[in-house]
Amino acid sequence: PDILFEVLSALQEAPGQATTVLFLSLALYSSRLRGVYLEALGRLQAAHPERPLVIISRGPAEAVRQIQALGIPVFSSIDAAARGLAALARLGTLQAKALAPGDVAMAPLLTLGPERLPENCLRHEHGAKQALIEAGFEVPQEVLVHSAEAAVQAAEGMGYPVVMKIVSADIAHKTEVGGVALDLGHADAVREAHARMLASVARRAPEARLDGVLLAPMLRGGTELIAGVSRDPVFGPVIMVGMGGIYAELLRDVAVQVAPVSVEQALQMIRSLRLFPLLDGARGQAPADIEAAARTVARLSEFACRHQDQVNEIDLNPILVRPRGQGVAILDALMLAAPNEEKPHAA
């Protein structure tokens, strides 16, 4: 360990902005060598926390996790490390870049909700949305009900057409079990959808615990985005934004940044999307309210950082981005508990 520490220290202390890349190949599979490397790397990080260090290794998962816990990225190949370093360089450029003053006027972010989130926000969509509402996010009016007649009353109170969704901590993908009904235009349609939904869920997910159904207004128009946060073992919360809706996984048109991001950085992320012209008034469409979308992304990044001890992942899909000046609407939300939480549930 002493020799390795001295060699690596000489590299880290060299002038300039170079990154040290340590190629370990399969060495971490040797328990004796693993101890040598972990001791030296731990001392190195403590002595030179400001200098980037990258490891290339196909070592065992536990050894990789131990190195990542030191704040050192581990890549499985030279090619992956090169791509990762290029991404880090781009990240540094983006973080250093700022829009010119006056490019866009945006309201400051509001409260981010309580210091400690209630447990139900990690159980299902309705709980997640209530936590988002308290934190200042734009979520449409919705009502949780437990019977067909209560669903009718809720629909008539908010006005037709409405959307109905099953609410369960045990169902992550509602559409796959028949747990979503759209464009319900009258009372009979609501009753029929309620009966059909409960029967479908009972057949396709018989073990699922049901917490009722959610009624919300059927919103039309706008362009759909997806925004989410996941927790990287080295960088912590990472924010993503991309084109959303049912084709989000197919399109994979996303931009990623280490959280938190400013509104200006979020705006740059949105503008970097390949399909950004769809938001910018392509083919005569009204330009979307990308400023409101950027505020939502920035707020989400701060929300995730504030609650990273409780929440491991957040998925807002879709976010309906309305025409300029009309804001956004978060139509669906999912939160997954952090690993140390006792009851991790999917919305």
Long-range contacts (C-beta under 8 A, 24 or more apart in sequence): 1-36, 1-39, 1-40, 1-43, 2-40, 4-36, 4-37, 4-40, 5-40, 5-43, 5-44, 8-40, 8-41, 8-44, 8-53, 9-44, 9-47, 9-48, 12-44, 12-47, 12-48, 12-51, 12-53, 13-48, 19-51, 19-52, 19-53, 19-54, 19-85, 19-88, 20-51, 20-52, 20-53, 20-54, 21-53, 21-54, 21-55, 21-56, 21-81, 21-85, 22-53, 22-54, 22-55, 22-56, 23-56, 23-57, 23-78, 24-55, 24-56, 24-57, 24-59, 25-56, 25-57, 25-58, 26-57, 26-58, 26-59, 27-57, 27-59, 28-57, 28-59, 28-60, 28-63, 28-64, 29-59, 29-60, 34-59, 34-63, 37-67, 38-63, 38-66, 38-67, 41-67, 41-70, 41-72, 42-70, 45-70, 45-71, 45-72, 52-88, 54-81, 54-84, 54-85, 56-80, 56-81, 65-233, 68-233, 68-234, 69-233, 71-234, 72-234, 73-234, 91-257, 91-258, 94-257, 94-265, 94-268, 95-265, 97-268, 98-264, 99-264, 99-267, 99-268, 103-264, 104-263, 104-264, 104-267, 104-291, 106-263, 106-291, 106-294, 106-295, 107-295, 109-136, 109-263, 109-295, 109-298, 109-299, 109-302, 110-135, 110-136, 110-299, 111-135, 111-136, 112-136, 112-299, 112-302, 112-303, 112-306, 113-303, 115-306, 116-310, 117-307, 117-310, 117-311, 119-343, 121-335, 122-310, 122-311, 122-335, 122-336, 122-337, 122-341, 122-343, 122-344, 122-345, 122-347, 123-169, 123-211, 123-345, 123-347, 124-167, 124-168, 124-169, 124-211, 124-345, 124-347, 125-165, 125-167, 125-214, 125-332, 125-333, 125-334, 125-347, 126-167, 126-211, 126-214, 127-347, 128-314, 128-333, 128-334, 128-335, 128-347, 129-330, 129-333, 131-335, 132-303, 132-330, 132-333, 135-299, 135-303, 136-299, 137-296, 137-299, 137-300, 137-330, 138-292, 138-296, 138-327, 138-328, 138-329, 138-330, 139-329, 139-330, 139-333, 140-216, 140-217, 140-219, 140-329, 140-330, 140-331, 141-216, 141-217, 142-214, 142-215, 142-216, 143-214, 143-215, 143-216, 144-211, 144-212, 144-213, 144-214, 145-212, 145-213, 145-214, 145-215, 146-212, 146-213, 147-194, 148-190, 148-191, 148-194, 148-195, 149-191, 151-190, 151-191, 151-194, 151-213, 151-215, 152-187, 152-190, 152-191, 154-215, 155-184, 155-187, 155-190, 155-215, 156-187, 158-215, 158-216, 158-217, 159-217, 160-184, 160-185, 160-186, 160-218, 161-185, 161-217, 161-218, 162-190, 162-215, 162-216, 162-217, 162-218, 163-215, 163-216, 163-217, 163-218, 164-190, 164-193, 164-194, 164-197, 164-213, 164-214, 164-215, 165-213, 165-214, 165-216, 166-197, 166-201, 166-210, 166-213, 166-214, 167-210, 167-211, 167-212, 167-213, 167-214, 168-201, 168-205, 168-208, 168-209, 168-210, 168-211, 169-209, 169-211, 169-345, 169-346, 169-347, 170-205, 170-207, 170-208, 170-209, 170-345, 171-201, 171-205, 171-208, 171-346, 172-334, 172-346, 172-347, 176-204, 177-201, 177-204, 177-205, 177-208, 178-204, 182-218, 183-218, 184-218, 190-215, 216-331, 219-320, 219-329, 219-331, 221-320, 221-322, 221-323, 222-288, 222-320, 222-321, 222-322, 222-323, 222-329, 223-278, 223-279, 223-288, 223-320, 223-321, 224-317, 224-318, 224-319, 224-320, 224-321, 225-270, 225-279, 225-293, 225-318, 225-319, 225-321, 225-328, 226-254, 226-315, 226-316, 226-317, 226-318, 226-319, 227-296, 227-297, 227-300, 227-316, 227-317, 227-319, 228-300, 228-313, 228-314, 228-315, 228-316, 228-317, 229-259, 229-300, 229-301, 229-304, 229-311, 229-313, 229-314, 230-312, 230-313, 231-308, 231-312, 231-313, 231-338, 232-258, 236-305, 236-308, 237-301, 237-304, 237-305, 237-308, 239-266, 239-269, 239-297, 239-300, 239-301, 239-304, 241-266, 241-269, 241-270, 241-273, 241-293, 241-297, 242-273, 243-273, 243-275, 243-278, 244-317, 244-318, 244-319, 245-317, 245-318, 248-317, 248-318, 251-275, 257-301, 259-301, 259-302, 259-304, 259-305, 260-298, 260-301, 260-302, 260-304, 260-305, 261-297, 261-298, 261-301, 262-298, 263-291, 263-294, 263-295, 263-298, 264-294, 265-298, 266-293, 266-294, 266-295, 266-297, 266-298, 266-301, 267-291, 267-294, 269-294, 269-297, 270-294, 270-297, 279-321, 286-323, 286-324, 287-323, 287-324, 288-321, 288-322, 288-323, 288-324, 289-321, 289-322, 289-323, 289-324, 289-325, 289-326, 289-327, 289-328, 290-321, 290-324, 291-324, 292-321, 292-322, 292-326, 292-327, 292-328, 293-319, 293-321, 293-328, 296-328, 296-330, 308-338, 309-338, 309-340, 310-337, 310-338, 310-341, 311-335, 311-336, 311-337, 311-338, 312-336, 312-337, 312-338, 312-339, 312-344
